[in-house]
């Protein structure tokens, strides 16, 4: 058995030790500089205040003209080419001009450039040296599937001091991503190698998933075999049956003893990050749950409303359904909004209620069935509180037997569905891989320091494996050469 474990550990570690070293080093970078994204604060800051005089049609008209069937949400935003409805339905998303309901997809780079420049101007970014917008299907920073519905994209380099680049959706005309020179440089050392994320590979999702899944599983097996061998060696040394390791093997053994638990947990949880519901299903809503929690309606159910607001300058108006009621949400700033029932906008907008209340959400649980708890709690103080789309917005949570649902009090959106399978997955992946334990989440600086120290130890340990593996490979090649020569 020991001989078999030794062979497994040795010959898997030779090709995998460099991956271990790369994963630990890039993991440190990723924790400090995450993958580029457009934050909600940046998105809202880039919105142009609405000019409602340009709006001749209502949201119900936009829903009917979209031909998307059942629609859950409609947004009204201002673009450089006029006010635009963004209609989000079960079958897709589309954009229509609010003046005449003509198609508002972006087909010309010049239109995308104007939209991006207005977004940058609203955010206070320098636009004097901006270049031309370039159409693209995907690049290194937009290769993932979360932007598929927005393709083609248009990229505009502002050529400012930060090296900012903006990406405009060809489907809706929204700015959907931004990057800076610092983000791109550090991610070339962080997320790109860590996730094996070069664009030619990532554009083949099945191949990319299979490769990363296989490598991390092989790494888990190699780490487990090494852990067993290390424990056996410790027990033998304690009994005086075996001499201590020498040279690089000694450092590798000592490093393994120190880092064994962390390395094994980290590589195992990294493998689980590629699970995609294979071992831990349960993230998706059932049809009955979706009908209640992501409510959508056919055009006939949408009331005819005139878009207006009494909250002063508004950057975005959104209509959404919750518990059979259509709500209107006026977004004033990232941290300011008004929310009320559509059709009674004047009263709702002038009131002090900016978010959904407990009573607004309580009936959702009742509609899901008798097995659901009638009590809904504001989960902002939970140990694992999830972020809302706005600062200070409530986060509501209720349970149906062993399944819990988390609702964003700012916009009624479902944030998370958590059943026992996903709860276990959350612990085995997130807790082990990112150390997001409650005591550490409450103290981000010590958490960062601990991650850096542990990953640095893992990196040093992996480098000793690289040296040993290289030496072993060279010896094997020499021996093979001598046999062939003989």
C-alpha positions in Angstrom: 0.0 0.0 0.0 2.8 2.4 0.9 4.6 1.7 -2.3 1.4 2.4 -4.3 0.8 5.7 -2.5 4.4 6.7 -3.0 4.1 6.1 -6.8 0.8 8.0 -6.9 2.2 10.9 -5.0 5.5 11.0 -6.9 4.2 10.8 -10.4 1.2 13.0 -9.9 3.3 15.6 -8.1 5.9 15.9 -10.8 3.4 17.6 -13.3 1.1 19.1 -10.6 3.7 20.8 -8.3 4.0 23.8 -10.6 0.2 24.1 -10.7 0.1 24.0 -6.9 2.8 26.8 -6.8 0.9 28.8 -9.3 -2.5 28.4 -7.6 -1.1 29.5 -4.2 0.7 32.5 -5.7 -2.2 33.6 -7.9 -4.6 33.1 -5.0 -2.9 35.8 -3.0 -3.2 38.2 -5.9 -6.8 37.3 -6.5 -7.7 38.0 -2.9 -6.3 41.5 -3.1 -7.3 42.3 -6.7 -10.4 40.4 -7.8 -11.5 39.9 -11.4 -12.8 43.1 -13.0 -16.5 43.9 -12.9 -18.8 46.8 -13.0 -20.0 47.4 -9.4 -23.5 48.5 -8.7 -22.2 51.8 -7.4 -20.3 52.4 -10.7 -23.3 51.4 -12.8 -25.7 53.8 -11.0 -23.1 56.6 -10.9 -22.8 56.3 -14.7 -26.5 56.6 -15.4 -27.7 59.8 -17.0 -30.7 61.5 -15.3 -33.9 60.7 -17.1 -35.6 63.2 -19.4 -39.2 62.0 -19.1 -40.3 64.5 -21.8 -38.8 62.0 -24.3 -41.0 59.2 -23.0 -44.1 58.9 -25.1 -44.9 55.2 -24.4 -45.5 53.4 -21.1 -43.9 50.2 -19.7 -47.0 48.2 -20.7 -46.5 49.3 -24.3 -42.9 48.3 -24.1 -43.8 44.9 -22.8 -46.3 44.3 -25.6 -43.8 45.5 -28.3 -41.0 43.4 -27.0 -42.8 40.1 -27.9 -41.0 38.4 -25.1 -44.1 36.9 -23.7 -44.1 36.9 -19.9 -42.0 39.8 -18.5 -40.7 40.1 -15.0 -39.0 43.6 -15.0 -38.8 46.7 -17.1 -36.3 49.4 -16.7 -36.3 53.0 -18.1 -32.9 54.5 -18.6 -31.5 57.5 -20.4 -29.0 57.0 -23.2 -27.2 59.4 -25.5 -29.8 58.5 -28.2 -32.8 59.0 -26.0 -34.8 57.3 -23.2 -34.8 53.5 -23.6 -36.9 50.7 -22.1 -34.9 47.5 -21.2 -37.4 44.7 -21.0 -36.4 41.5 -19.2 -38.6 38.5 -19.9 -38.4 34.8 -19.4 -37.3 34.3 -23.0 -34.7 37.0 -23.2 -34.0 40.7 -22.9 -34.4 43.5 -25.4 -34.3 47.3 -25.6 -36.8 49.7 -27.1 -36.8 53.5 -27.6 -39.3 55.0 -25.2 -40.4 57.6 -27.8 -41.7 55.2 -30.5 -40.9 51.6 -29.3 -38.4 51.2 -32.1 -35.5 48.7 -31.6 -32.8 50.2 -29.4 -30.1 47.6 -29.9 -26.7 49.0 -30.6 -25.5 48.3 -34.1 -23.0 51.1 -34.7 -19.7 51.7 -32.9 -20.4 55.4 -32.9 -23.6 55.0 -30.8 -21.7 52.7 -28.4 -19.0 55.3 -28.1 -21.4 58.1 -27.3 -23.1 55.9 -24.6 -19.8 55.0 -23.1 -18.6 58.6 -23.0 -21.7 59.8 -21.3 -21.3 57.0 -18.7 -17.7 58.1 -18.1 -18.7 61.7 -17.9 -21.3 61.0 -15.2 -18.6 59.1 -13.2 -16.1 61.9 -13.5 -13.7 60.0 -15.7 -11.5 61.7 -18.2 -12.7 61.4 -21.8 -10.5 63.8 -23.7 -8.2 61.1 -25.1 -10.9 58.5 -25.7 -10.4 56.3 -28.8 -13.0 54.7 -31.1 -15.3 51.9 -29.9 -14.5 48.5 -31.2 -17.0 45.7 -31.7 -16.0 42.3 -30.3 -17.6 39.0 -29.5 -15.5 38.5 -26.4 -12.1 39.2 -25.0 -10.1 38.2 -21.8 -12.3 40.3 -19.5 -15.7 39.4 -21.1 -15.2 35.7 -21.9 -17.4 34.3 -19.2 -21.0 33.3 -20.0 -22.6 35.9 -17.7 -22.3 38.4 -20.5 -23.6 36.2 -23.3 -27.0 37.9 -23.6 -25.2 41.2 -24.2 -23.1 40.2 -27.1 -21.8 41.6 -29.3 -20.0 44.0 -27.0 -18.3 47.3 -27.8 -15.1 48.2 -26.1 -14.0 51.8 -25.6 -10.5 52.8 -24.2 -10.7 56.1 -22.5 -6.9 56.4 -22.5 -7.0 58.1 -19.2 -4.5 58.0 -16.4 -6.0 54.8 -15.0 -6.2 53.1 -18.4 -10.0 52.6 -18.1 -11.8 50.5 -20.7 -15.6 50.4 -20.9 -17.8 47.7 -22.5 -21.2 48.5 -23.9 -23.9 45.9 -24.4 -25.0 45.5 -28.0 -28.3 44.2 -26.8 -29.4 46.9 -24.4 -26.9 49.7 -24.8 -25.9 49.5 -21.1 -22.3 49.7 -19.9 -21.9 46.2 -18.4 -18.2 46.0 -17.5 -15.2 48.2 -16.9 -11.5 47.5 -16.4 -8.4 49.5 -15.4 -4.8 49.0 -16.3 -4.1 48.0 -12.7 -6.9 45.4 -12.7 -5.7 43.9 -16.0 -2.1 43.8 -15.0 -2.7 42.1 -11.6 -5.3 39.7 -13.0 -2.7 38.6 -15.5 -0.9 37.3 -12.4 -4.0 36.4 -10.5 -7.3 35.2 -11.8 -6.1 34.3 -15.3 -3.5 31.7 -14.3 -5.5 30.7 -11.2 -8.6 29.8 -13.2 -6.6 28.7 -16.3 -8.5 31.5 -18.0 -6.8 32.3 -21.3 -9.5 33.4 -23.8 -8.9 30.6 -26.4 -9.5 27.9 -23.7 -12.3 29.7 -21.8 -14.3 30.1 -25.0 -14.6 26.3 -25.0 -16.5 25.9 -21.7 -16.8 22.1 -21.7 -13.1 21.7 -22.4 -12.2 24.4 -19.8 -14.4 22.8 -17.1 -13.2 19.3 -17.8 -9.5 20.4 -17.7 -9.8 22.4 -14.5 -11.9 19.7 -12.8 -9.5 17.0 -13.7 -6.4 18.9 -12.6 -7.8 19.9 -9.3 -9.1 16.3 -8.7 -5.7 14.9 -9.5 -4.2 17.5 -7.2 -6.5 16.4 -4.4 -5.5 12.8 -4.9 -1.8 13.7 -4.9 -2.2 15.8 -1.7 -4.1 13.1 0.0 -1.5 10.5 -0.8 1.2 12.8 0.4 -0.6 13.5 3.6 -0.9 9.7 4.3 2.8 9.2 3.6 3.7 12.1 5.8 1.7 10.7 8.7 3.2 7.3 8.2 6.7 8.8 8.2 6.0 10.7 11.4 4.8 7.6 13.2 7.8 5.7 12.0 10.2 8.4 13.2 8.5 8.4 16.6 9.2 4.7 16.9 12.7 5.0 15.5 12.1 2.7 12.5 13.2 5.1 9.7 15.9 7.8 9.2 14.8 11.4 8.7 14.6 12.7 5.1 17.5 14.7 3.8 18.1 17.7 1.5 15.0 19.0 -0.3 13.0 15.9 0.8 13.4 17.0 4.4 12.1 20.5 3.7 9.2 19.1 1.7 8.4 16.7 4.5 8.5 19.4 7.2 6.5 21.8 5.0 4.0 19.1 4.4 3.6 18.5 8.2 3.1 22.2 8.7 0.8 22.8 5.7 -0.9 19.5 5.4 -4.3 20.4 6.6 -4.5 23.7 4.8 -3.1 22.3 1.5 -5.4 19.4 1.4 -8.5 21.5 2.4 -7.6 24.2 -0.1 -7.1 22.0 -3.1 -10.1 19.9 -2.3 -12.3 23.0 -2.0 -10.8 24.3 -5.2 -11.9 21.1 -6.9 -15.4 21.6 -5.5 -15.5 25.1 -7.0 -15.9 23.3 -10.4 -18.7 21.1 -9.1 -21.5 22.9 -11.2 -24.2 20.9 -9.4 -22.7 17.5 -10.0 -22.3 16.5 -6.4 -24.3 19.3 -4.8 -27.4 20.2 -6.8 -30.2 22.4 -5.5 -29.3 25.9 -6.5 -32.0 26.1 -9.2 -35.6 27.0 -8.4 -38.4 24.5 -9.0 -41.1 25.6 -11.4 -43.5 26.3 -8.4 -40.8 28.4 -6.7 -40.0 30.3 -9.8 -43.6 31.2 -10.4 -43.7 32.9 -7.0 -40.2 34.3 -6.5 -39.4 35.4 -10.1 -42.9 36.5 -11.0 -43.5 37.4 -14.7 -46.7 38.4 -16.5 -48.0 38.5 -20.1 -48.6 41.9 -21.6 -52.3 41.9 -20.8 -51.5 41.9 -17.1 -49.4 45.0 -17.2 -51.4 48.1 -16.4 -51.1 51.2 -18.6 -49.0 53.7 -16.6 -47.5 57.0 -17.5 -43.8 57.1 -16.4 -43.4 59.9 -13.9 -41.7 60.6 -10.6 -42.0 63.2 -7.9 -38.7 62.4 -6.3 -36.7 65.0 -8.3 -34.0 64.0 -10.8 -34.1 60.2 -11.3 -31.4 58.1 -12.9 -33.5 55.0 -13.5 -37.1 53.8 -13.1 -37.8 50.1 -12.7 -41.1 48.2 -12.6 -41.2 44.7 -11.1 -43.8 42.2 -9.9 -43.9 40.9 -6.3 -46.8 38.9 -4.9 -49.1 39.8 -7.7 -48.4 43.5 -7.3 -46.5 45.8 -9.7 -44.0 48.0 -8.0 -42.2 51.1 -9.3 -38.7 51.8 -8.1 -37.2 55.2 -8.7 -33.4 55.1 -8.4 -32.1 58.5 -7.4 -28.5 57.5 -6.5 -26.6 54.4 -5.4 -27.8 54.9 -1.8 -31.1 56.6 -2.5 -34.4 55.4 -4.0 -38.1 55.5 -3.6 -40.3 52.4 -3.9 -44.0 52.1 -4.1 -46.9 50.4 -5.8 -47.2 51.3 -9.4 -50.3 53.4 -10.1 -50.0 55.1 -6.7 -46.6 56.6 -7.4 -47.2 60.0 -6.1 -48.2 58.8 -2.6 -45.6 56.1 -2.5 -42.7 58.2 -3.8 -43.4 61.0 -1.4 -43.6 58.7 1.6 -40.6 57.7 3.8 -40.7 54.0 2.7 -37.7 53.4 0.4 -37.6 49.6 0.6 -39.9 46.6 0.8 -41.2 45.8 4.2 -41.6 42.6 6.1 -45.3 42.5 5.3 -44.6 42.9 1.6 -42.4 39.8 1.6 -44.4 37.7 4.2 -47.1 36.6 1.7 -44.5 35.1 -0.6 -43.8 32.4 2.0 -47.5 31.8 2.4 -47.9 31.4 -1.4 -45.1 28.8 -1.6 -47.2 26.4 0.6 -48.1 25.4 4.1 -44.6 23.9 4.7 -43.2 27.4 4.7 -42.7 29.4 7.8 -44.9 32.5 8.0 -42.2 34.5 9.8 -39.8 36.5 7.6 -36.7 38.0 9.2 -34.4 40.8 8.3 -31.2 38.9 7.8 -28.7 41.8 7.8 -27.3 40.8 11.1 -26.8 37.2 10.2 -23.3 35.7 10.4 -23.5 35.1 6.7 -25.5 38.1 5.6 -25.6 38.5 1.8 -25.1 42.0 0.3 -28.2 43.8 -1.0 -28.1 45.9 -4.2 -28.1 49.1 -2.1 -26.5 50.2 1.1 -28.7 49.7 4.2 -31.4 47.9 2.3 -33.0 45.0 4.2 -32.3 41.4 3.4 -35.3 39.2 4.0 -35.1 35.5 4.7 -37.7 32.8 5.2 -37.7 29.0 5.2 -39.7 26.2 3.6 -38.8 23.1 5.6 -35.1 22.8 5.0 -34.9 25.3 2.1 -34.4 29.0 2.8 -34.9 31.9 0.4 -33.2 35.3 0.6 -34.9 38.4 -0.9 -33.3 41.8 -1.7 -35.5 44.4 0.1 -34.4 47.1 -2.4 -35.7 45.5 -5.6 -37.5 42.2 -4.6 -35.0 40.0 -6.4 -34.2 36.6 -5.2 -30.6 36.5 -3.9 -30.2 32.9 -2.8 -31.9 29.6 -2.6 -30.2 27.4 0.1 -31.1 23.8 0.7 -29.1 21.2 2.7 -27.1 20.3 -0.3 -26.1 23.8 -1.1 -25.5 24.6 2.6 -23.0 21.7 2.8 -21.4 22.9 -0.5 -21.1 26.4 0.9 -19.1 25.2 3.9 -17.0 22.7 1.9 -16.1 25.3 -0.8 -16.4 28.9 0.4 -15.4 28.3 4.0 -12.5 26.1 3.2 -11.3 28.0 0.2 -11.7 31.7 1.1 -11.9 31.4 4.9 -15.1 33.4 5.1 -15.9 32.3 8.6 -18.0 34.8 10.7 -15.2 35.7 13.0 -12.9 36.5 10.0 -15.6 38.2 7.9 -16.0 40.6 10.8 -12.3 41.4 10.7 -11.2 41.6 7.1 -7.6 42.7 7.7 -6.7 39.7 9.9 -8.5 37.5 7.4 -6.4 38.9 4.5 -3.2 38.5 6.6 -4.1 34.9 7.4 -4.8 34.1 3.7 -1.5 35.6 2.6 0.4 33.7 5.3 -1.2 30.3 4.5 -0.9 30.7 0.8 2.7 31.8 1.2 3.4 28.6 3.2 1.6 26.6 0.6 3.7 28.3 -2.1 7.0 27.5 -0.4 5.9 23.9 0.2 5.0 23.6 -3.5 8.3 25.0 -4.6 10.1 22.2 -2.7 7.9 19.7 -4.6 8.9 21.4 -7.9 12.6 20.9 -7.1 12.2 17.3 -6.1 10.0 16.6 -9.1 12.5 18.1 -11.5 15.3 16.1 -10.0 13.3 12.9 -10.1 12.3 13.6 -13.7 15.9 14.3 -14.8 17.1 11.0 -13.1 14.4 9.0 -14.8 15.3 10.5 -18.2 18.9 9.8 -17.6 18.2 6.2 -16.6 16.0 5.7 -19.6 18.7 7.1 -21.9 21.3 4.7 -20.5 19.0 1.7 -21.0 18.4 2.7 -24.6 22.1 3.3 -25.1 22.9 -0.2 -23.6 
